[in-house]
Amino acid sequence: MTLSRSTIRGVVLLLAALAAALPVRSNPVARAAEIDGGEAQWIWTPEQPDAEAPAGTCYFRKSFGLGQPESGQIQITADDGFELFVNGRLVGQGDDWHRLAVFDILKFLNNGRNVVAVKVNNAQPGAAGLVVRLTVKAKGNTDVSYSSDGTWKVSTQEEPNWNAARFDDSKWSPVRLLGELGRAEPWRNGVQLNGVGGGRFAVAPQFRVERIARPDETG
């Protein structure tokens, strides 16, 4: 029995439609290269040398818009220690750069403008840096990443309400990029998350992560 070209074409189209309807399984641990925009970056102030920062404190901010919040998570560490704020409220702190601290930030998020702010203390002269994996999800949308990158802002001066969402950070400087988590010196792959090297981005199997990095859209 010989099938006509039109019949063959119909079978091919039917198979393609069936394949498109099948659920796509996500890898539970997605490499940074698979996330548009790459892995979170170690960041610091451009006012200080990369490897010989003086002892002192830097203040970091990342603003973004969000619909009705459904989920939010931060994985964070700093050399030497940090205090983490979301919309002016203290979320947590840490003082061991070898570990990514994990925080559920859903209850701190707003429908509208949000800010993640971090106070980082460099206890002694030497290497200093901050790295943040930040993912949020609004109802009806996919997970979105605002992890530390060149769109974050920094200041070496503490100002009133510096960690509030409506604080004007237009005069703050863009951060200096020191390199990707898992690759940047001197930390390299010395940062761990639940026994997994810091060079990998953990993503729940049912989620797809979109990285948003355009400063004109995210602040």
N, C-alpha and C positions, 0 to 999 in steps of 0.2 A: 504493500500500500504506500503510495507516494502522497505526501502532504503538500498542499499548495503553499506558496510563499506567504499568502495572507493568513493562512492557518498557523504557520510557524511563527509569524510575527505576533499573532494574537496570543499564542502560548508564552512567548518570551515576555510580552507586556504583563501577562497575568502573573508569571513568576516574579517579575520585578516588583509588582504591586504587593504581592504576598511578603516578599523579603523586606520591603519598606515598613510593613505593618508590624513586624516582629520587634519586641522590646530590645533595646541596646543595653548590654551589660557594661557598666563602667568599671574600670580597674580601681579597686579600693585604695590603692596607693598610687597616685598619679605623679609622674616625674614633673619637675618644674618646667621642663621644656615643652610639656604638653599643655601648659596653662598659658594662654595668650599674655605675653608681657614678661614671662619668666618668674623666677624665684624671688622671694623677698630679699632686699638689699640691706647690708649693714650700712648705717648712715651716721654722720656726725656733722658738726658745724664746720663751714669752710674757713672760719676765723682761726682755726687751730691746726697744727700739723697732724698728719694722719696717724703716725705711730708714737709721737711724743706730746700728746695733749697734756696740758697742765691739770693739776688737781682742781676740781670745781664742778659746777653744775650746768647742764644744758636743758632747754625746754623745747619739746617737739609737739607739733600739731598736724592733724590730718582731718580736714572737713569733707563731708560728703552728704548728698541727699539720699533719702530712703522713703519708700512707701510704707504701708502698714507692716511693722517688723514681724517676722516669723521666726527668725533665728539669727544668732550672731556669736562668733567665737574669735578670741584673740589668743595667739601663741606668741610669746614675747620673752626676750632676754636682753640684758645689757651688761656691758663691762664698764663700771663695776656693779651698780645697782640701779633699780628703777622704782618709781611709783606710777601706777597706771590710772588714768582718769577717763571716764566717758561722760560727756556732757556735764562736766564739772563735778562729778561724783567719783569718789575713790573706789576703784574696783579691786586693786590688790597691789602687791609689791614683791620684789625679789632681789637677791643679792648673790646669785650664783650663775655666772654667764654660761656655765657648762650645761644648764638645763633650760629648756623652753617651758616656761610656766604657761598653763592653759586656763583660760577664763571664759565662762559662758556670760556674754554681755547682753543677752536679750532684754532683761528687765531694765537696762540702762538706756536703751535705744528709743528714739522718737520717730514719729511719723513726720518727716520733714528734714530739717537740717540737723546734722549730728557732727560731733567732733570727738576724735580720740586724741588725748593729750598725755604726754609722758615726760616726767621729770627724771633725768638721768644724772647720777652722781659718779664722777670719776674720782675715786678715793685717793689715788696717788698718781703722780706723773707717769705717763706711759700710754699704751694703747687704750683707746676708748671707742665705744660704739653702741648702737642700738639696732636691733632687728625685730620686726613685727610682722607676723602673718595675721591679717585681718580679713575675715570673711563675714558677710552679712547677707540676709535674704529677706526680701519683702514677699508678702503673700501673692501667689500667682506668678512669681518670677523665679529665676535660677539664682544660685549663690553667686555673689559678686565679691571680688577681692580688691581691697584698698591697701594691700601690704606695703611696707616701707619701700619707697622708691624716690625718684627725683621730684615728685610732686609734694612731698612732705616739706614742712617749714620748721625753722629752728631759730632760737634766740638764746643768748647767754645771759639775758637779764630777765628776772622774774617780775611780772607786772600784775596788777590787780585783775582778777578774773581771767587770767591767761588760759585757763583750762575750760572755759565756758564756750558753748556753741556760738554765741553771738559776739564773742571777742573779735576785734578787728586785727587780724594778723597780716595785713597788707604790707607792713613795713618789715616783717620778718624775712629772713634770708631763706632761699632754697637750700636744702641740705647738700652736703658733700657725700657722694656715693663711694663706699669703700670696697664694694664687691658683694657677690651673692653669698647668701647663707650656705655654708658647706664648702665654700671655695676661698672666701676672703681671708687674707692673713691678718693677724696671727691666729685667728680662731679656727679656720678651716673646718674640718668635720668633727671638732671637739664638742660641738653642741648636740645634745641628745634630747629626744622626745619619747618618753616611755620606752626607752631601749632602742629606738630607731634613730639613725643618724640624721642630723639636721638638714642634710642636703636633699631630703625628699619631702614632698608636700602631701600630708595625709588628707584624703577626701572621702567622705562617706560614699558607699557604692551607689546610692540613689541620686547623687548630686552631680551636676556639671558646674565647674567654676569658670566664670568669666572675669578676666582682670581688667579693671578700669583704670587707665593711667593718664588720660588727657587732662592736664591741669585746668584748661578752660571749661571743662565740664564738672570737675570734682573739687576744685579749690585747693 
